Amino acid sequence: MSAPLKVLVDGGRSDASWPLDRGLHFGDGLFETMLVRNGRARFESLHRERLAAGCERLRIEAQPDAIWHEVESVAAATGSALLKLIVTRGLAMERGYTPTGREKAQRILLVYAAAADDPLEMQAEAVRLRSTLGENPLLAGIKHCNRLEQVLGRAELKQLPAFEGLMASSSGRLISGTMSNVFLVLEGKLVTPRVDRCGIAGITRRVVMREARAMSWAATEMDIPFEATARCSEAFITNSRLGVRPLTSLDGRALVIGENARELQRRISGQDE
Amino acid sequence: MSAPLKVLVDGGRSDASWPLDRGLHFGDGLFETMLVRNGRARFESLHRERLAAGCERLRIEAQPDAIWHEVESVAAATGSALLKLIVTRGLAMERGYTPTGREKAQRILLVYAAAADDPLEMQAEAVRLRSTLGENPLLAGIKHCNRLEQVLGRAELKQLPAFEGLMASSSGRLISGTMSNVFLVLEGKLVTPRVDRCGIAGITRRVVMREARAMSWAATEMDIPFEATARCSEAFITNSRLGVRPLTSLDGRALVIGENARELQRRISGQDE
């Protein structure tokens, strides 16, 4: 079985190839969200590394040189922006789930206006969601395009509402926010959930781990019960757009913003790398 | 934040809207695979019902009348075919996971040549895979477009190889094949895995439940440990393309094809509905 005889898009016959993209059919792809500042994609080398790890895990044969050359030239031309890069496995050569290994990866780069937020002044409130995250070690950590769980999490959050919603795995562990990683101060120690059964290994999360270590405030990756959020003294969320954003409340309980967290926020906010 | 300033597809500037489809970004959509025979999509009313349930679960506002009118006219014009219908939430109105609720669902209908297999003569071999399925009650049962687990399962299967690979949930229960539902005869009873924590509520699975009941061979939906496959006396897999396909071996162990299974196969193969 190979190409379809006919393709209809919203009722009209289409000869375009995009309706065959496996990204569309199965979420068979990866993405990166990057903040561009001063003409450069922040932490580009880390994004590049994660994308490469994702491609290897899913056996997507992307062309990293072309991808990153494009990111660099768009970043240079734009100065300040938010980039979303999607790399899919490419067009379905045959019907069905099986990759043939002959697909040609497709890349899509979307350039958005950067928000004008000053991250150092920003803080956020978070709540715990009922929407959960399924566990799959083969998919954990990478930033693939199967994101319905996040979509459902955001839809739940919208009803509550709060800035961010924290999500548990199906086995009841705290994993992340809907669009961020999360760090807690528990019994005086900085901890963050492991992302080896679900969740995304965030770039800012990684930078936080590194910078906190440099501040002698090393963060430990561990299994954290979802209920532990009721016991933390501080918490912050991280992503490429927000940087480090302290939580002033969690499920309505007030949290302090510690000096270490503010220091971490300043250190990371100042870096372009 | 709203529309992107610029979109590049494989290096070229694009003004097309499809790069914004949430199906592509997040697998934020649903699909149905239907066999067309004698100018009709088999079990259309059941596919219609499942798609509606999926739309309700994901809060996708599809236009069922337009969709099914199109399916019917394509089926009538084609006579014999395999249809893949994809319904996505539509274009991303804003950046990020949150649906705005103002998206306009997009439908894609792909028409493939039908295979010439005679299902009554076909049988299959299956093996158990190491690739697993994450559990998420909010996504279980519906045929959504987050299918990387199946893609990974098929990739694993290709290395082995066998016709179908059976997959367990992260909690060690038998759930389904990579592209099929599964029924076992265990201690003389017909059983099939529950699909309330993961897996897809297959249309042929549902028809099998109904027809088996009519034959006084009622199938029970239950939690089945993955290891139970070593104890079954018979097994068959089902999907819309294959119908009921008995397994002649499972992990290399020979299985018989029982009279009931053959009878079920004949009954369902003869129906167009």
Interface residues (C-beta under 8 A of the other chain):
Chain A: M1 P4 L5 K6 V7 L8 V9 D10 G11 A16 W18 P19 L20 D21 R22 G23 L24 H25 F26 G27 D28 G29 F31 L58 R59 A66 E70 V74 A81 L82 K84 I86 T88 R95 G96 Y97 T98 P99 Q106 R107 I108 L109 L110 V111 Y112 A113 A115 S131 T132 L133 G134 E135 N136 P137 L138 L139 H144 C145 N146 R147 L148 E149 Q150 V151 L152 G153 R154 A155 L157 K158 S170 S171 T178 M179 R197 C198
Chain B: M1 P4 L5 K6 V7 L8 V9 D10 G11 A16 W18 P19 L20 D21 R22 G23 L24 H25 F26 G27 D28 G29 F31 L58 R59 A66 E70 V74 T78 A81 L82 K84 I86 T88 R95 G96 Y97 T98 P99 Q106 R107 I108 L109 L110 V111 Y112 A113 A115 S131 T132 L133 G134 E135 N136 P137 L138 L139 H144 C145 N146 R147 L148 E149 Q150 V151 L152 G153 R154 A155 L157 K158 S170 S171 T178 M179 R197 C198
